[in-house]
Amino acid sequence: MATFVLLKFIAIASLGYFLFLSLLAGTLDSPFTFIDAGLLWIVGKKM
């Protein structure tokens, strides 16, 4: 169970990190940013 929680945390942290990099790069118009945000939202809903 602890491993599952750790994996969930790593997944959310990495998605958030890539989303943050996208924001820094100013690529808000890029569809990849919306995909990242969608994935982050889906993962967050599953918690």
Stockholm file with secondary structure:
# STOCKHOLM 1.0

chainA/1-47         MATFVLLKFIAIASLGYFLFLSLLAGTLDSPFTFIDAGLLWIVGKKM
#=GR chainA/1-47 SS CHHHHHHHHHHHHHHHHHHHHHHHHTCTTSHHHHHHHHHHHHHHHHC
#=GC SS_cons        CHHHHHHHHHHHHHHHHHHHHHHHHTCTTSHHHHHHHHHHHHHHHHC
//
